[in-house]
Amino acid sequence: MTAQPGRRERKKAATRQKIADAALRLFLEQGYDAVGIRDVAAEADVAVTTLFSHFAAKEALVFERAEDFEQRLVAAVSDRAPDEPLVPALRREIHAQVRHCTADGAAPIWHLIDATPALREYEESMRLRHADALAAAVAADLHLPPTSTACRAIARFAIDAYSLAREASDPQAAVDEVFQMIDAAWSAAHPS
């Protein structure tokens, strides 16, 4: 049974969400570059220092669920059943993430990201961080060195499957197509 977060943790999470919601609302209404940190803090009714205690950078306000994304990918590897193969576990999680990012209401956020160079750059750096975390989880799970090229490659391909799928006309089919290639490559590198 999972312990419920305490009052302090719930309050911090609520403040974080309030800041992220205010920022996103302002960014979508006025444009990312037209909104400053002080504007977001005022809209969320928090001090600028409070905003920065929850978000390290302005760009992070748009990607407030990035940590959850990374944790879920790592858990797809480390928490899977002992007899479940790696690639299907990753495919299932990427499918879930793609469903989330292509759900109704997500399009304006992705348009904002695609139209804003600073956000595109931040997203790229996040993808690399997520791939590094996923590669480390795969390597640990398989008892391989953390610098294993195969682990790093599968992690990058899985992250790229997510990015490619969100831009595709049929996102779920795109995930399947990319994962067919990932599965074939992984099977060739790690025959049973």
KADAPE-V656728 format. One record per pair of residues at least 24 apart in sequence whose ideal C-beta (glycine too) atoms are under 10 Angstrom apart, sorted by the first residue. I is the first residue (numbers start at 1). J is the second residue. Records with the same first field share a line. If there is no record, write none. Layout:
I: J, J
//
This chain:
12: 53, 54
13: 54
15: 44, 45, 46, 50, 51, 53, 54
16: 44, 46, 50, 51, 53, 54, 55, 64
17: 44, 54, 64
18: 43, 44, 45, 46, 54
19: 43, 44, 45, 46, 50, 51, 52, 53, 54, 55, 61, 64
20: 44, 51, 54, 55, 60, 61, 62, 63, 64, 65
21: 61, 64
22: 46, 51, 61
23: 51, 55, 58, 60, 61, 62, 64
24: 61, 62, 64, 108, 109, 112
26: 61
27: 58, 61, 62, 108, 109, 112, 113, 116, 119
28: 62, 108, 109, 111, 112
31: 112, 115, 116
32: 58, 59, 61, 62, 112, 113, 115, 116, 117, 118, 119
33: 58, 115, 116, 117, 118, 119
35: 61
37: 61
57: 118, 122
58: 118, 119, 122
59: 113, 116, 118, 119, 120, 121, 122, 123, 125, 126
60: 122, 126
61: 119
62: 109, 112, 113, 116, 118, 119, 122, 123
63: 109, 113, 119, 122, 123, 126
65: 97, 100, 101
66: 122, 123, 126, 127, 129, 130
67: 126, 130
68: 97, 100
69: 93, 97, 100, 101, 126, 127, 130, 133, 159, 162
70: 126, 129, 130, 131, 132, 133, 134, 137, 159
71: 130, 133
72: 96, 97, 100
73: 97, 130, 131, 133, 134, 137, 138, 155, 158, 159, 162
74: 130, 133, 134, 136, 137, 138, 140, 141
75: 137
76: 134, 137, 158
77: 133, 134, 135, 136, 137, 138, 139, 140, 141, 142, 151, 154, 155, 158
78: 137, 138, 140, 141
79: 137
80: 141
85: 183, 186, 187, 190, 192
86: 137, 138, 141, 142, 151, 154, 158, 182, 183, 186, 190
87: 154, 157, 158, 179, 180, 182, 183, 184, 185, 186, 187, 190
88: 179, 183
89: 141
90: 134, 138, 154, 155, 157, 158, 159, 161, 179, 182, 183, 186
91: 158, 161, 175, 176, 178, 179, 180, 182, 183
92: 175, 179
93: 134, 158, 162
94: 158, 159, 160, 161, 162, 165, 172, 175, 176, 178, 179, 182
95: 161, 162, 165, 171, 172, 175, 176, 179
96: 175
97: 158, 159, 161, 162, 165, 166, 175
98: 161, 162, 163, 164, 165, 166, 168, 171, 172, 174, 175
99: 165, 171, 172, 175
100: 166
101: 162, 163, 165, 166, 171
102: 165, 166, 167, 168, 170, 171, 172
106: 166
107: 166
110: 166, 167
114: 167
123: 163
124: 163
126: 159
127: 156, 159, 160, 162, 163
128: 155, 156, 159
129: 159
130: 155, 156, 158, 159, 162
131: 155, 156, 157, 158, 159, 160
132: 156, 159
133: 159
134: 158, 159
135: 159
138: 186
142: 190
144: 190
148: 189
149: 189
150: 185, 186, 189, 190
151: 189
153: 182, 185, 186, 189
154: 182, 183, 185, 186, 189, 190
157: 181, 182, 185, 186
158: 182
//
